[in-house]
Amino acid sequence: MKIIPMSAKEVKKLEAVETVRSGRLTQKEAAERLKVTDRCLRYWLDAFETDGAAGLVHGNRGKQSPHRVPQKERQAILSLIRTKYRDFGPTLASEKLLELHGIHRDPTTIRDLMIAEDLWIPRRLRKGAALIVHRAWRERRAHRGELVQFDGSYHPWFENRLLDASGAPAELCLLLAVDDATGEILWAQFAEHEGTLPVMRFWIEYAGLHGLPKAVYLDRFSTYKMTQDVALQNPDLKTQLQRAMKTLGVDLIFALSPQAKGRVERLFKTLQDRLVKELRLRNISMVRDANRFLEKTFIRSFNRKYGVEARDGADFHRTLTKRQKDALPETLCRMEQRVVMNDFTVSFKSQWYQLLPTKGLAIRPKDGVLVREYPDAAVSFSIRDRRADVQRITKRTPVRRQSINRPTPTLVPA
């Protein structure tokens, strides 16, 4: 007995044909039930008379598609994926196959090939998939520069090409600003951590390139996702950034959850896949080289491919003059208050500085001193908005008080 595989639709065809042949229904009644024409049903009856149940099976069943990837090309693609792009997703793999090997196949075709060879697991089949939580949709802002989402992501971006002291892949922080209206990466930079000075340096470079945005959307936590040591050294990040942005006229909006600034969070997930592999393909292992690659190549390529047009063509960035750009470090820095000691010295971060006579500035003990620490680790001291000359004290010898040995009095009873 020959077994004929049939789909659910073809089984319904067979049932309709048998019902008509047995006389339980007319052709018109059976056609109306299946919502087909009388002519279609007569075609099924003729096919059944000629070939039996096999006549109702689709003629292409068991045949290869004429659009199927040729076996030789299929083997070449799979060989490249196994050797060079094994941990690449189908979309990125298809892009690299075209860019580096001249093989033009759409991501869906590459995805099917990878799934068939167990090189890719569909997201719905992966273990530990996150639960879906209902959230309200928010429309993009209308103008470029109207709202910029900012965050940092710790990740072993350089894989095994850059190791930490323990020999494990070093986790560096990628600071990133993405435009809410267009989805473009406006600026990105690798840093050791997400502390006050790296963040200030980031915004100095951003403002020098684009100007100042109208508003910045970021985490409400002052320490973001820093390690404990870095967090202890930067407890004032939120306060310092608020002070600097308020001075510059930029609004800060603090998100109550990561999902609230989902555009930058999703982009980090994409970059942890794509950017890591781009750095690997170029064998980049130094932060300096990686930042140059971001500026000269990656950001432009990414924006050209994934950026969208804003609803309104106006750019809300505030353009800065050269003088304003040069003055940015005076605001985008860490500021702290100190007091002049009686010996005209000031302490900052366990280091003592001697205040020197400064032309046009009268310095007195107990004067307030504004200490600025810049992103390049330089330090300046200002009294009443005037810069004071200082000299670093290499070693401050602590004062030793000599104890006076007094004779113990002898008590005589009265």
Rosetta blueprint (number, residue, H / E / L):
1 M L
2 K L
3 I L
4 I L
5 P L
6 M L
7 S L
8 A H
9 K H
10 E H
11 V H
12 K H
13 K H
14 L H
15 E H
16 A H
17 V H
18 E H
19 T H
20 V H
21 R H
22 S L
23 G L
24 R L
25 L L
26 T L
27 Q H
28 K H
29 E H
30 A H
31 A H
32 E H
33 R H
34 L H
35 K L
36 V L
37 T L
38 D H
39 R H
40 C H
41 L H
42 R H
43 Y H
44 W H
45 L H
46 D H
47 A H
48 F H
49 E H
50 T H
51 D H
52 G H
53 A H
54 A H
55 G H
56 L H
57 V L
58 H L
59 G L
60 N L
61 R L
62 G L
63 K L
64 Q L
65 S L
66 P L
67 H L
68 R L
69 V L
70 P L
71 Q H
72 K H
73 E H
74 R H
75 Q H
76 A H
77 I H
78 L H
79 S H
80 L H
81 I H
82 R H
83 T H
84 K L
85 Y L
86 R L
87 D L
88 F L
89 G L
90 P H
91 T H
92 L H
93 A H
94 S H
95 E H
96 K H
97 L H
98 L H
99 E H
100 L H
101 H H
102 G L
103 I L
104 H L
105 R L
106 D L
107 P H
108 T H
109 T H
110 I H
111 R H
112 D H
113 L H
114 M H
115 I H
116 A H
117 E L
118 D L
119 L L
120 W L
121 I L
122 P L
123 R H
124 R H
125 L H
126 R L
127 K L
128 G L
129 A L
130 A L
131 L L
132 I L
133 V L
134 H L
135 R L
136 A L
137 W L
138 R L
139 E L
140 R L
141 R L
142 A L
143 H L
144 R E
145 G L
146 E L
147 L L
148 V E
149 Q E
150 F E
151 D E
152 G E
153 S E
154 Y E
155 H E
156 P L
157 W L
158 F L
159 E H
160 N H
161 R H
162 L L
163 L E
164 D L
165 A L
166 S L
167 G L
168 A L
169 P E
170 A L
171 E L
172 L E
173 C E
174 L E
175 L E
176 L E
177 A E
178 V E
179 D E
180 D L
181 A L
182 T L
183 G L
184 E L
185 I E
186 L E
187 W E
188 A E
189 Q E
190 F E
191 A E
192 E L
193 H L
194 E L
195 G L
196 T H
197 L H
198 P H
199 V H
200 M H
201 R H
202 F H
203 W H
204 I H
205 E H
206 Y H
207 A H
208 G H
209 L H
210 H H
211 G L
212 L E
213 P L
214 K L
215 A E
216 V E
217 Y E
218 L E
219 D E
220 R L
221 F L
222 S L
223 T L
224 Y L
225 K L
226 M L
227 T L
228 Q H
229 D H
230 V H
231 A H
232 L H
233 Q H
234 N L
235 P L
236 D L
237 L H
238 K H
239 T H
240 Q H
241 L H
242 Q H
243 R H
244 A H
245 M H
246 K H
247 T H
248 L H
249 G L
250 V L
251 D E
252 L E
253 I E
254 F E
255 A E
256 L L
257 S L
258 P H
259 Q H
260 A H
261 K H
262 G H
263 R H
264 V H
265 E H
266 R H
267 L H
268 F H
269 K H
270 T H
271 L H
272 Q H
273 D H
274 R H
275 L H
276 V H
277 K H
278 E H
279 L H
280 R H
281 L H
282 R L
283 N L
284 I L
285 S L
286 M L
287 V H
288 R H
289 D H
290 A H
291 N H
292 R H
293 F H
294 L H
295 E H
296 K H
297 T H
298 F H
299 I H
300 R H
301 S H
302 F H
303 N H
304 R H
305 K H
306 Y H
307 G L
308 V L
309 E L
310 A L
311 R L
312 D L
313 G L
314 A L
315 D E
316 F L
317 H L
318 R E
319 T L
320 L L
321 T L
322 K H
323 R H
324 Q H
325 K H
326 D H
327 A H
328 L H
329 P H
330 E H
331 T H
332 L L
333 C L
334 R E
335 M E
336 E E
337 Q E
338 R E
339 V E
340 V L
341 M L
342 N L
343 D L
344 F L
345 T E
346 V E
347 S E
348 F E
349 K L
350 S L
351 Q E
352 W E
353 Y E
354 Q E
355 L E
356 L L
357 P L
358 T E
359 K L
360 G L
361 L E
362 A L
363 I L
364 R L
365 P L
366 K L
367 D L
368 G E
369 V E
370 L E
371 V E
372 R E
373 E E
374 Y L
375 P L
376 D L
377 A L
378 A L
379 V E
380 S E
381 F E
382 S E
383 I E
384 R L
385 D L
386 R E
387 R E
388 A L
389 D L
390 V E
391 Q E
392 R E
393 I L
394 T L
395 K L
396 R L
397 T L
398 P L
399 V L
400 R L
401 R L
402 Q L
403 S L
404 I L
405 N L
406 R L
407 P L
408 T L
409 P L
410 T L
411 L L
412 V L
413 P L
414 A L
